[in-house]
């Protein structure tokens, strides 16, 4: 288990994957109890919203930067919940969400990155990938449809793709939501026992669960081969939803704070426009 760091530590540094993953139920950095995490998430929402507004305004004003949040994890790890609780804190006009399921027949006729490129954020946006191009290594590998040589080629292609994005002004935040098999079982059961959650359940989730060790090995290889200086991987323990939400929010806040987006300067004389308003009355 990773040693817990002081709350003042940078979350990105604390959660960056460099070796053994922390316990899925741990809190390696930041609040260790639910009440404190929920209180901090409220404050984090204010900071995240302000930074996102500045990034969006910068993009409207001609800036070329954006952020891409990549969420990966086993079923029930909380990718959708993270989007709802964290990105729900900001103006939806500045967010571009894309969820990637199994490719359609039309998508399979193209290179696997073709559908990914179509969903990239534009300047000023925070893009969110609920699953991503990494599914095109994970699923075929576990299914036995991808040779070692083909995996190596895809690792290289993905690294080159992400380097292209970062060179073009995108900051990539890759997050692995780390859930335990015990917690996953509880969540799958809750989906079946709660009528309002039946829509979330997929019988195929049990098939994926039966290959748990293979998926963990596949993820370990992905982290080793595709965690780069320009697009590193981070791990967020996800057994506790309250910790997961706080951690992802802080990862985004630190990323945006480092970008330090600026509101564009007006291309008009502010004082002159204010003077005009003084003589403007109510329309008849």
N, C-alpha and C positions, 0 to 999 in steps of 0.2 A: 504494500500500500504506500502511495506517495505521502511523504511527510507534509503536514499542513503548514502553509506559509502564513506570514502576517497578512492581515487584511489590506495593508497598504501596498502589498506587492502587486505588480502588474499582472492582470489576469491572463493576458496573452502569453506572457513568459511562463507563468505557473502551469498553464494548461497545454502548452505546446508538447506534442508527442516527441519524446526523445528516447524512449525505451519502454520499460514495463508500464502498462496502463494502470491507473489508480482503481481502487475498488469502486464498482458502480454505485454503491451506496454511500460513498464518502463525500467530503467537501474539502478538496485539496487547498482551496483558497477562498477567502470571503466568509460569509455567514454560515454557521454550522447548524442553525436552528431555523425552523419554518417561520416563526413570527418576525424574526430579524430580517430574513430574506425577503419576505413580502413587503416589509417597510422599505427596505433598500430598493426593491423593484419599483416602488412608486416614485422614489426620487430619481432612479435611473431613467424612468419613463420621461420625466421632464427634460433631463439632459439629452437623451436620445432624440426626442422630438425636436429640440432646438437645433441640434447638429444636423439632423436630417433635413430640416427646413432650409438651413444654410446651404447644404449640398444641392438640394433641389433648385434653389434660387440661383446658385452658381451655374448650374447646367442650363437653366433658362437664359441666363445672361451670356451664354457662349462658352462656358467652361467645358472641359472634355473628360472630367473624372466621374467615376461611379464606383460602387461597391457591389461585389457578388458574394452572397452568403450561400455556401454549399452545405446542405444538411444530409448526412448519411447516418444509417443506424439500422439495427434489426427491427423487425415489425414490432409495433407498440412502444418503440423507444421515445416517441413524442415529437416527430418531425412536424406533423400538423399542429400539435398543441403549441410547439415553440413559435410557429408562424402566428398563431392566433394571439398568444399572450405577449409576445415580444414585438412583432411587427404591428400588432394591433395598437401599439402605443404611439404610432406615428401617423402622419397624413398619408392615406392610401394613394394619393396622387403621385407620391414619390417612390412607390414600391411596385416592382414588377414580379409577380409570383408565377412560378412554373413548376408543376408537378409532373414527374416523368414516370409513367408506367411502362409495361412491356411495349416495345415498338410495334406499330401497326404494320400491315403488309406494305403500305406505301412507304413508310419510313425505312423499312428493311431494304428497300431498293436503293437506298442511298448509304453513304458512309455514315457510321454511327454518330459522328459529331455533327452531321447535317441538321438534325432536329435540335441539337443543343444550341448551335449558332443562331437559330431562328428566335430563341428566347432570351438572348443576352440583354442586359439592361442598357439603356441609352444614357448619355451624360446626365448627371444629376440624380439618377435613380439608385435605389438599393434593390438589386435583383436577388431573388430567393429561389434556389433550386431545392425542391422537396424530392430527394433522390436526384441523380445527376448522371453525367457521363461515366461515373465509376460503376454504375450498374452494368455497363457493357463489358466490364471485366468480371465483376462478382458473379452474376447469375450464370453466364456461359461457362465460367471456370468451375463452379460448384456442380453444374449440370454435366460436366465432362465434355463440353463442346468447344473448348478453347485450349489449344496446345500451349506448351511452355514458350515456344517460339512466338506464337501469336500474342501471348500475354506480354512478352518483352516488347514487341512492336507497339502494342497499345499503350504501355507505360511511356514509351518514348514519344508517341503521338500526343498523348495527354499532356506531358511535360512541355512539349513544344507549343501546344495549343494554349496552355495557361501562361506561358512566357509571352506569347503573342498578345494575350489579353492585358497582362500587366504592363507591357511596353506601350500599349495603346491607352493607358489611363485607368484600367480597372484594378482595384484592390480586391484580392480574393481572400475570403475568410472561410476556410474549410473546417467543418466541425463534425466529429464523430460522436453521436449520442450513445453513450456506453451503458447498456442495460444488462442486468443479470438474467439468466434463464429463469430463476425463481420469480423475479418481478414480472417478467414477460408472461409467465403462466398465470399469475394473479390478474393481469390486465386482460388476457384473452378470456379468462373465466368471467370477469366482470362484464365483458362485452356480450357474452351469451346470456348472462343472468339479468341484464338490464335491457328491457325492450327498446329504450331510447338509444341504445348503443349497438343494436343488432346490425345497423347499416355499416358499422365500422369493422365488423367481423368478416373475414375472408377464409373459407375452408383451406385455401392454399397456404395460409400462414402456418398451419401444422406441418405441412410438407417442408417448408423452409426451416422450421424449428428442428425437424429431425436431422437436418444437416448442420446443426449449430457449430460443431468443431470445424467443419470445412469452411464455413463462413468466417469464423474467427481467424483461421489461417490465411484466408484470402485477404481479409482486412489488414492483417499484419504485413503481408507482402506489399499491399497498396501503400501503407504508411511508409514502409522502407523505401519503396521505389519512387514515390511521387511527393514526398514531403520535401519541398525545396525552399531555398532562401526567399524566393519571390512568392511562393504559395505553400506555406507550411500547414501541416495538419494540427488540429487541436482536439483534445478529448474532453468531453463534458460528462461527468458521471450523471446518469439519467434515471436512477431508481427513485429519486425524489424530484417530483415535478417542480416544486418550488425552487430547488437549487438549480435545476436545468435552466429554467427561465431566467433566473438572475444571472447565471454565468454567461449565457448567450447574449443577453442584453449588455453586459459589461464588455464582452468581446467586441461588440459593434461600437459601443461608446468609445473604447480605447482606439479602435481603428479610425473612427471619424475624427476624434480629437487630434490624432496625429496628422490626418489630412488637413485639418484646420480650414474647412471650407469657408469662403468669404462671400458675403452678399455683394452682388455687382453694384458698381457705382452707376447712378442714374445718368442717362445721356441727355438730360434736360436741366434747366436752371431751377432748382428747388424753390429758392426765394421768389423767383419770378412767378412760378406757378401758384405759390401761396398768396402772392399779391393779387393774382387774378381771381382767386377764390373769394377774396374779400368783397368783390363786387358782384358775386353770383347770388342771385336770389332763388326763391322757390318757384319752379315752373308753374305757370298759370294752368 
